[in-house]
Structure formats: C-alpha cells, structure tokens
Amino acid sequence: MDRHIHFDALRNFRDLGGYATADGSRVRPRLLFRSDGLGKIRPGTADWDRFLALGIGTVIDLRHGWEVERQGRVPEHPSFTYHNLSIEHRPYDQPSLGPDVEPGPYLAARYLEVAADGTKEIRRSLELIADAAASGTPLVFHCASGKDRTGQLASLVLALLGVPEPTIVEDFSLTELAAPALLADWRARNGGRTPSWPGYGRAPAAVMRLFLAALKETYGSVEAYVTDALELDAADLAATLRAHLLAPAPTTWPALTYRPATAEDAPALVRLRDTVALGQLARGIDQWKPGEKDEAHFRTRMRKGEVWLAHAGDDLAGAFELWWDDPAAWGPRPADAGYIHRLMATPHTAPPGTGRRMLARAEARIAASGRPCARLDCLATNPRLRAYYEAAGYTVVGERPATTDGTGSPYAVTLMEKRLG
C-alpha cells in the first residue's frame, strides 16, 4: 500500500493506517489522515470527489490565519467541520534560510518551540482527534506542506498509540517522497526562483529523531508532555485513541500473486525502493538512499534480466530483481547461478513472510533455468540482514569491498550463496 493517496493538486496526503504498535496491534486504515494544504482542492473537480469519498468528518488546519487568507482553506461542505488551530506562534521563513543551516538541529529546535508555544491548540487538536476516533469518523489534519506542524502532531498521536519511535521517524521522513513536487510548486509560485535553503521541503529522519529526543529531555516523555504541558490525562487520552484507532493484527492475508514487471511499472518500483530506503534510514541503516535508482534502472533490469512484482490482493506487496550475471560483485563466472537483487517488501502492509516468499519465488525461477545456485549480497555492516539470509539457507562465501568507480557497490558487501535442490 502506498501511503500517499493520489490527488492532482495535493502532494502529501497520507493514510496513517497500518503502522504496528509495540504490542502487535495495528492502526486502523482510512480513519486518520495527514496532508498538505487542502485549500488547493476545488469543488467540481476529481480531487474534490476523491476527498469527499474518504468520508472525512473533521478537518484540522494547523496553519496561521494569514496563511489561510493567503492560500485558501478547504471548501465548506456539510459533511465535515473545519477547525483552524495555529499551533505555531513564532513563524519562520524556511525558503530564505542560508545554505549552511542544518535541517536536523534547526527544525527540531523550531518544533520544540511549537510544543511550548502551541499548547492550547495542540491540546484542542488531540481532543478533536480523540472525539473523531470515538465516533469512528475519519479525520484529517494538515498545514502548508504537510511536513512540520503536521509531522509534529502526527508524532504525538502515533506515540500515544504505542507506535515505536523508529516508525514515527519513518512516517515523518515519507515527506521526502513528496519533496520534489513541493519544491516545484514553490518555484511555480515564485517566478521560477529556487529557495536559498537546500533543505526546503525535505524531511530527513534526523529532524524527528532530534525533536523526540529534545521533547523527552525537556518534559520526560511524550506522555509527560501531554499531562504536564497540555494538561490532558495522557493515560486516558491514549486509552481512547487505542480503543478506537487500533485493531488486532490480521490473522489471515491474501495469497501472494506474481507477475513480471513491465515498463509501465517503473514509477511504482522507484517509489517502492525509495520508501524502503527511508525506512532503513529511519532505523539507522545507511545503505540505500532515496533517488539512487530511477525508472531507467528498472527498465534496464527488465531488458537484461527479470523484475517481478508480488501482490496481496490488489495491493503491491513487494518486488525483486533477478540477474543472470553480476560481474561487478562476483567477477566473471560461468552460467551457474541467478543473482537476486533489491528484494523489497512494502513496509508495514505486506503480509508477514513476504520477503521469504519472494526469495523462494526467485530461487524457483533460477532452478527452472537449470542453474544450480542462487547468489546475493548484503551490506557487510548489517548482521541482522545476514542472519536473515542465513536462516533462508544462504552461506557466506566472500566479501567485496566498497568501490568508487561505479562498477560495483559503493559500500562493502557480504557475498552469499545457496545451492538449489
């Protein structure tokens, strides 16, 4: 499932459903949404129809009043109530910042100011979210880009629901997928100029990680902040949110179905890889970076080998590449193996075991070709991933150092091999 819901005018409208809590429950889908400025949608358009079809009963607009006047608000409609709650009291101009400003420390400090200044508005926002949850009515909250103020409120709600911190950081960083469009919109509004701050529209994981650390250092915990600064009963609020926004993890899942990727699937493959990369970075795994593989990469792999998609029902569950040679990592070899690359499961929403099932599918394809071995490589500094492949029957057969000439991996990798039945 792609968390971003497609709109023509909106860039960062997302469903918070599907995230797992520490006790194994999951956030219910289609009840809690986050977005960029809803003033960009207009009645009579496909966007308006898409928005109304979500059944949203409450809209929380976190922007300043002057932003609402300048940029517009969501059109009125009897199906929902609108609340303008400006949680930010000290505005700042991100596009005009200097290029030497580091996004992580700078934005984390601004978020902490918002947490201190906007207690009245944040409290009311959380009350509205709890009321909507209790009534089973979908709610959306938003600011201008759907990143900073929206990300801060999302972090509080997810923490109260019991979602682990790395997942909260990951959710924040998913704005990176919308950053190019947000930047293009800013340029269109400003005569083609480029912001002086390279961090405009970006959402690096360090921002949310530093903010949560500062919030805990200042208040003790998210719950203590809610109790002491917002003057809400954090335990009662969390119980309400969890009772209505969480569900047990599914006990049954659709069977995986597979099909070869076509050129038309390249954008979805890029998006899946970038999403997985952001999840890795949120967990401190410095391996993949968003934007490293473009559509041309996947189209090339389709021509030179195979790229497969796995679906669970109608939803994309994962993908993998199958190469028939890999001289950059393995050197010249006879045609005795298939090489598995970019084994990617859709974060949080793929059925359990999707990665292992895709691995078995790739191995079956290799065996059907008459080749006796499956080979792959994994980041040398990721022992957890190595153990995952060892549990699947792979053994370490070598190491390949990082290369800088573009012919191999830019990081050191462990080479692994499995003999096929």
Secondary structure, DSSP 8 states (H G I E B T S, - for coil): --SB---SS-S--EE-TT-B-TTS-EE-TTSEEEES-GGG--TTSHHHHHHHHTT--EEEE-S-HHHHHHH------TT-EEEE----SS---GGGS-TT--HHHHHHHHHHHHHHH-HHHHHHHHHHHHHHHHHT--EEEE-SSSSHHHHHHHHHHHHHHT--HHHHHHHHHGGGGTHHHHHHHHHHHTTT---S-TTTT---HHHHHHHHHHHHHHHSSHHHIIIIIS-S-HHHHHHHHHHHHEE---S----EEEEE--GGGHHHHHHHHHHHHHHHHHTT--S--TTSS-HHHHHHHHHHSEEEEEEETTEEEEEEEEES--HHHH-S--S-EEEEEEEEE-TTTS-TTHHHHHHHHHHHHHHHTT--EEEEEEETT-HHHHHHHHHTT-EEEEEE---SSSSS-SS-EEEEEEE--
